[in-house]
Amino acid sequence: MILNLADIEEAGKRLASGEQPYEFRTSDSTLRIPGPACGFGAEYLQRCRTNGMYAESLEEAQAIAHARNLIITGVWFVKRPS
Protein backbone atom coordinates (compact mmCIF):
# COMPACT_ATOMS: atom_id res chain seq x y z
CA MET A 1 0.00 0.00 0.00
CA ILE A 2 1.30 3.42 -0.91
CA LEU A 3 0.14 6.52 0.94
CA ASN A 4 0.28 10.16 0.03
CA LEU A 5 -0.08 13.18 2.29
CA ALA A 6 -2.51 15.94 1.37
CA ASP A 7 -2.52 19.39 2.92
CA ILE A 8 -5.75 20.50 4.60
CA GLU A 9 -7.09 22.34 1.55
CA GLU A 10 -6.61 19.39 -0.81
CA ALA A 11 -7.75 16.94 1.87
CA GLY A 12 -11.00 18.83 2.33
CA LYS A 13 -11.77 18.46 -1.38
CA ARG A 14 -10.88 14.78 -1.39
CA LEU A 15 -12.95 14.09 1.70
CA ALA A 16 -15.90 16.02 0.22
CA SER A 17 -15.71 13.81 -2.87
CA GLY A 18 -16.07 10.72 -0.67
CA GLU A 19 -12.46 9.58 -0.41
CA GLN A 20 -11.72 7.88 2.91
CA PRO A 21 -8.81 9.08 5.08
CA TYR A 22 -6.12 6.61 6.09
CA GLU A 23 -4.76 8.75 8.92
CA PHE A 24 -4.88 12.33 10.14
CA ARG A 25 -1.56 14.08 10.70
CA THR A 26 -1.24 16.46 13.64
CA SER A 27 1.17 19.20 14.63
CA ASP A 28 2.69 16.63 17.03
CA SER A 29 4.01 13.87 14.78
CA THR A 30 3.76 11.32 17.60
CA LEU A 31 -0.06 11.57 17.72
CA ARG A 32 -1.57 9.29 15.11
CA ILE A 33 -5.30 9.43 14.44
CA PRO A 34 -6.31 6.56 12.16
CA GLY A 35 -9.23 6.88 9.77
CA PRO A 36 -11.56 4.39 8.10
CA ALA A 37 -9.19 3.49 5.23
CA CYS A 38 -6.42 2.28 7.55
CA GLY A 39 -7.72 -1.30 7.58
CA PHE A 40 -6.29 -2.11 11.01
CA GLY A 41 -9.20 -4.31 12.06
CA ALA A 42 -12.39 -3.76 13.99
CA GLU A 43 -11.04 -4.60 17.47
CA TYR A 44 -8.09 -2.22 17.23
CA LEU A 45 -10.21 0.59 15.80
CA GLN A 46 -12.85 0.12 18.50
CA ARG A 47 -10.12 0.45 21.12
CA CYS A 48 -8.85 3.61 19.38
CA ARG A 49 -12.38 5.04 19.26
CA THR A 50 -12.91 4.24 22.95
CA ASN A 51 -9.69 6.11 23.75
CA GLY A 52 -10.69 9.06 21.57
CA MET A 53 -8.05 8.27 18.97
CA TYR A 54 -10.04 7.37 15.83
CA ALA A 55 -11.82 9.72 13.46
CA GLU A 56 -14.04 9.11 10.47
CA SER A 57 -14.11 12.76 9.42
CA LEU A 58 -11.92 15.84 9.43
CA GLU A 59 -14.25 17.42 11.99
CA GLU A 60 -13.83 14.48 14.39
CA ALA A 61 -10.05 14.56 13.93
CA GLN A 62 -9.97 18.30 14.57
CA ALA A 63 -11.93 17.84 17.80
CA ILE A 64 -9.49 15.15 18.98
CA ALA A 65 -6.50 17.33 18.10
CA HIS A 66 -8.04 20.47 19.64
CA ALA A 67 -8.62 18.63 22.94
CA ARG A 68 -4.84 18.07 23.03
CA ASN A 69 -3.99 21.66 21.96
CA LEU A 70 -2.89 20.45 18.52
CA ILE A 71 -4.04 21.05 14.97
CA ILE A 72 -4.54 18.77 11.99
CA THR A 73 -1.83 19.58 9.46
CA GLY A 74 -2.68 17.04 6.76
CA VAL A 75 -4.43 13.83 5.87
CA TRP A 76 -2.87 10.63 4.60
CA PHE A 77 -4.76 8.87 1.80
CA VAL A 78 -4.17 5.55 0.06
CA LYS A 79 -2.61 6.47 -3.28
CA ARG A 80 -5.07 6.51 -6.14
CA PRO A 81 -4.34 4.15 -9.04
CA SER A 82 -2.77 5.91 -12.03
MDTraj code that builds the backbone (N, CA, C; nanometers):
import mdtraj as md
import numpy as np

residues = "MET ILE LEU ASN LEU ALA ASP ILE GLU GLU ALA GLY LYS ARG LEU ALA SER GLY GLU GLN PRO TYR GLU PHE ARG THR SER ASP SER THR LEU ARG ILE PRO GLY PRO ALA CYS GLY PHE GLY ALA GLU TYR LEU GLN ARG CYS ARG THR ASN GLY MET TYR ALA GLU SER LEU GLU GLU ALA GLN ALA ILE ALA HIS ALA ARG ASN LEU ILE ILE THR GLY VAL TRP PHE VAL LYS ARG PRO SER".split()
xyz = np.array([
    [0.0843, -0.1162, 0.0000],
    [0.0000, 0.0000, 0.0000],
    [0.0897, 0.1236, 0.0000],
    [0.0565, 0.2170, -0.0846],
    [0.1304, 0.3424, -0.0914],
    [0.0383, 0.4543, -0.0456],
    [0.0924, 0.5404, 0.0401],
    [0.0144, 0.6519, 0.0936],
    [0.0687, 0.7828, 0.0399],
    [-0.0196, 0.8821, 0.0338],
    [0.0283, 1.0161, 0.0032],
    [-0.0381, 1.1138, 0.0991],
    [0.0363, 1.2181, 0.1330],
    [-0.0082, 1.3179, 0.2290],
    [-0.0663, 1.4372, 0.1556],
    [-0.1856, 1.4767, 0.1946],
    [-0.2509, 1.5939, 0.1366],
    [-0.2579, 1.7035, 0.2419],
    [-0.2340, 1.8281, 0.1989],
    [-0.2519, 1.9389, 0.2925],
    [-0.4015, 1.9545, 0.3203],
    [-0.4352, 2.0378, 0.4155],
    [-0.5746, 2.0496, 0.4599],
    [-0.6669, 2.0935, 0.3463],
    [-0.6231, 2.1865, 0.2635],
    [-0.7087, 2.2341, 0.1545],
    [-0.7415, 2.1211, 0.0569],
    [-0.6387, 2.0512, 0.0119],
    [-0.6606, 1.9391, -0.0806],
    [-0.7395, 1.8283, -0.0125],
    [-0.7066, 1.8006, 0.1136],
    [-0.7753, 1.6936, 0.1872],
    [-0.9243, 1.7228, 0.1982],
    [-0.9592, 1.8475, 0.2236],
    [-1.1004, 1.8834, 0.2329],
    [-1.1756, 1.8494, 0.1052],
    [-1.1148, 1.8772, -0.0095],
    [-1.1768, 1.8462, -0.1384],
    [-1.1900, 1.6959, -0.1574],
    [-1.0851, 1.6231, -0.1216],
    [-1.0878, 1.4779, -0.1391],
    [-1.1890, 1.4128, -0.0459],
    [-1.1963, 1.4623, 0.0770],
    [-1.2946, 1.4088, 0.1705],
    [-1.4368, 1.4409, 0.1238],
    [-1.4580, 1.5623, 0.0718],
    [-1.5902, 1.6024, 0.0222],
    [-1.6341, 1.5168, -0.0964],
    [-1.5369, 1.4664, -0.1723],
    [-1.5708, 1.3813, -0.2868],
    [-1.5935, 1.2360, -0.2453],
    [-1.5791, 1.2074, -0.1167],
    [-1.6075, 1.0723, -0.0667],
    [-1.4868, 0.9855, -0.0419],
    [-1.3671, 1.0365, -0.0667],
    [-1.2464, 0.9578, -0.0413],
    [-1.2280, 0.9391, 0.1093],
    [-1.1884, 0.8207, 0.1496],
    [-1.1722, 0.7876, 0.2909],
    [-1.0301, 0.8178, 0.3388],
    [-1.0151, 0.8798, 0.4552],
    [-0.8814, 0.9078, 0.5084],
    [-0.8180, 0.7822, 0.5670],
    [-0.6885, 0.7683, 0.5462],
    [-0.6122, 0.6611, 0.6091],
    [-0.5716, 0.7026, 0.7503],
    [-0.5215, 0.8252, 0.7623],
    [-0.4755, 0.8750, 0.8922],
    [-0.4695, 1.0279, 0.8872],
    [-0.4958, 1.0881, 1.0016],
    [-0.4879, 1.2329, 1.0142],
    [-0.3548, 1.2687, 1.0788],
    [-0.2854, 1.3642, 1.0187],
    [-0.1557, 1.4084, 1.0698],
    [-0.1772, 1.5313, 1.1576],
    [-0.1102, 1.5339, 1.2723],
    [-0.1243, 1.6461, 1.3644],
    [0.0063, 1.7246, 1.3744],
    [-0.0016, 1.8376, 1.4424],
    [0.1174, 1.9197, 1.4628],
    [0.2180, 1.8516, 1.5557],
    [0.1782, 1.7459, 1.6235],
    [0.2695, 1.6626, 1.7027],
    [0.2788, 1.5293, 1.6300],
    [0.3891, 1.5054, 1.5636],
    [0.4006, 1.3866, 1.4784],
    [0.3867, 1.2546, 1.5525],
    [0.3909, 1.2565, 1.6848],
    [0.3755, 1.1316, 1.7597],
    [0.2288, 1.0930, 1.7789],
    [0.1367, 1.1881, 1.7586],
    [-0.0061, 1.1573, 1.7723],
    [-0.0595, 1.1118, 1.6380],
    [-0.1016, 0.9871, 1.6324],
    [-0.1565, 0.9290, 1.5106],
    [-0.3054, 0.9081, 1.5309],
    [-0.3846, 0.9594, 1.4378],
    [-0.5302, 0.9429, 1.4439],
    [-0.5724, 0.8652, 1.3190],
    [-0.5926, 0.7344, 1.3327],
    [-0.6309, 0.6557, 1.2159],
    [-0.7712, 0.6910, 1.1679],
    [-0.7936, 0.6680, 1.0386],
    [-0.9232, 0.6885, 0.9768],
    [-0.9755, 0.5577, 0.9199],
    [-1.0908, 0.5622, 0.8565],
    [-1.1557, 0.4392, 0.8104],
    [-1.0784, 0.3595, 0.7045],
    [-0.9917, 0.4218, 0.6276],
    [-0.9189, 0.3494, 0.5230],
    [-0.7946, 0.2783, 0.5744],
    [-0.7661, 0.2878, 0.7039],
    [-0.6424, 0.2283, 0.7552],
    [-0.6453, 0.0756, 0.7514],
    [-0.7615, 0.0146, 0.7673],
    [-0.7723, -0.1299, 0.7581],
    [-0.7064, -0.2061, 0.8708],
    [-0.6973, -0.1469, 0.9891],
    [-0.6289, -0.2110, 1.1007],
    [-0.7121, -0.3164, 1.1733],
    [-0.8368, -0.3312, 1.1412],
    [-0.9196, -0.4314, 1.2062],
    [-1.0149, -0.3700, 1.3070],
    [-1.1308, -0.4306, 1.3183],
    [-1.2395, -0.3756, 1.3994],
    [-1.2033, -0.3633, 1.5470],
    [-1.1366, -0.4625, 1.6031],
    [-1.1045, -0.4599, 1.7466],
    [-1.0090, -0.3448, 1.7797],
    [-0.9051, -0.3290, 1.7006],
    [-0.8088, -0.2219, 1.7235],
    [-0.8760, -0.0847, 1.7084],
    [-0.9562, -0.0700, 1.6029],
    [-1.0209, 0.0590, 1.5795],
    [-1.1231, 0.0910, 1.6881],
    [-1.1911, -0.0108, 1.7395],
    [-1.2852, 0.0122, 1.8498],
    [-1.2100, 0.0598, 1.9732],
    [-1.0949, 0.0020, 1.9991],
    [-1.0121, 0.0454, 2.1120],
    [-0.9652, 0.1902, 2.0912],
    [-0.9243, 0.2219, 1.9688],
    [-0.8847, 0.3608, 1.9376],
    [-1.0019, 0.4558, 1.9588],
    [-1.1202, 0.4187, 1.9103],
    [-1.2375, 0.5039, 1.9262],
    [-1.2709, 0.5229, 2.0738],
    [-1.2640, 0.4163, 2.1511],
    [-1.2911, 0.4241, 2.2950],
    [-1.1957, 0.5205, 2.3639],
    [-1.0714, 0.5224, 2.3175],
    [-0.9694, 0.6106, 2.3752],
    [-0.9656, 0.7480, 2.3092],
    [-1.0637, 0.7777, 2.2231],
    [-1.0691, 0.9063, 2.1567],
    [-0.9583, 0.9266, 2.0560],
    [-0.9178, 0.8205, 1.9895],
    [-0.8047, 0.8269, 1.8973],
    [-0.8381, 0.7700, 1.7596],
    [-0.9621, 0.7815, 1.7161],
    [-1.0039, 0.7366, 1.5833],
    [-1.1036, 0.8385, 1.5309],
    [-1.0903, 0.8751, 1.4039],
    [-1.1820, 0.9719, 1.3456],
    [-1.2253, 0.9267, 1.2073],
    [-1.3526, 0.9424, 1.1800],
    [-1.4044, 0.9115, 1.0472],
    [-1.4129, 1.0352, 0.9597],
    [-1.3991, 1.1531, 1.0185],
    [-1.4106, 1.2763, 0.9416],
    [-1.3050, 1.3764, 0.9887],
    [-1.2848, 1.4779, 0.9072],
    [-1.1916, 1.5841, 0.9431],
    [-1.2401, 1.6562, 1.0690],
    [-1.3692, 1.6744, 1.0814],
    [-1.4250, 1.7419, 1.1986],
    [-1.3964, 1.6635, 1.3269],
    [-1.4137, 1.5316, 1.3221],
    [-1.3831, 1.4479, 1.4385],
    [-1.2345, 1.4561, 1.4722],
    [-1.1502, 1.4494, 1.3711],
    [-1.0046, 1.4557, 1.3931],
    [-0.9661, 1.5906, 1.4527],
    [-1.0266, 1.6974, 1.4034],
    [-0.9967, 1.8303, 1.4568],
    [-1.0378, 1.8409, 1.6029],
    [-1.1495, 1.7816, 1.6402],
    [-1.1932, 1.7843, 1.7802],
    [-1.0946, 1.7087, 1.8691],
    [-1.0474, 1.5937, 1.8217],
    [-0.9491, 1.5155, 1.8976],
    [-0.8208, 1.5957, 1.9146],
    [-0.7733, 1.6544, 1.8056],
    [-0.6501, 1.7331, 1.8101],
    [-0.6671, 1.8558, 1.8994],
    [-0.7794, 1.9253, 1.8844],
    [-0.8044, 2.0466, 1.9635],
    [-0.8037, 2.0158, 2.1135],
    [-0.8590, 1.9020, 2.1520],
    [-0.8617, 1.8627, 2.2938],
    [-0.7211, 1.8448, 2.3499],
    [-0.6239, 1.8253, 2.2620],
    [-0.4841, 1.8074, 2.3026],
    [-0.3986, 1.9290, 2.2649],
    [-0.4659, 2.0413, 2.2353],
    [-0.3986, 2.1659, 2.1959],
    [-0.3108, 2.1482, 2.0724],
    [-0.3584, 2.0695, 1.9771],
    [-0.2890, 2.0447, 1.8518],
    [-0.3790, 2.0838, 1.7357],
    [-0.3241, 2.0818, 1.6162],
    [-0.4036, 2.1047, 1.4968],
    [-0.3771, 1.9923, 1.3970],
    [-0.4719, 1.9730, 1.3073],
    [-0.4537, 1.8773, 1.1991],
    [-0.3781, 1.9500, 1.0883],
    [-0.2666, 1.8937, 1.0476],
    [-0.1835, 1.9583, 0.9459],
    [-0.1953, 1.8923, 0.8090],
    [-0.2522, 1.7733, 0.8035],
    [-0.2679, 1.7035, 0.6764],
    [-0.3421, 1.5738, 0.6947],
    [-0.3715, 1.5109, 0.5850],
    [-0.4429, 1.3831, 0.5874],
    [-0.3714, 1.2876, 0.4923],
    [-0.3452, 1.1681, 0.5424],
    [-0.2869, 1.0627, 0.4603],
    [-0.4001, 0.9882, 0.3895],
    [-0.3814, 0.9636, 0.2595],
    [-0.4761, 0.8865, 0.1803],
    [-0.4016, 0.7718, 0.1131],
    [-0.4744, 0.6632, 0.0859],
    [-0.4168, 0.5553, 0.0064],
    [-0.4044, 0.6103, -0.1355],
    [-0.2879, 0.5902, -0.1964],
    [-0.2615, 0.6467, -0.3284],
    [-0.3606, 0.5939, -0.4297],
    [-0.4130, 0.6867, -0.5074],
    [-0.5070, 0.6509, -0.6136],
    [-0.4327, 0.5790, -0.7257],
    [-0.4979, 0.4819, -0.7901],
    [-0.4345, 0.4155, -0.9044],
    [-0.4153, 0.5148, -1.0181],
    [-0.3072, 0.5000, -1.0903],
    [-0.2772, 0.5912, -1.2027],
    [-0.3537, 0.5535, -1.3263],
])
top = md.Topology()
chain = top.add_chain()
for i, resn in enumerate(residues, 1):
    res = top.add_residue(resn, chain, resSeq=i)
    for name in ("N", "CA", "C"):
        top.add_atom(name, md.element.get_by_symbol(name[0]), res)
traj = md.Trajectory(xyz[None], top)
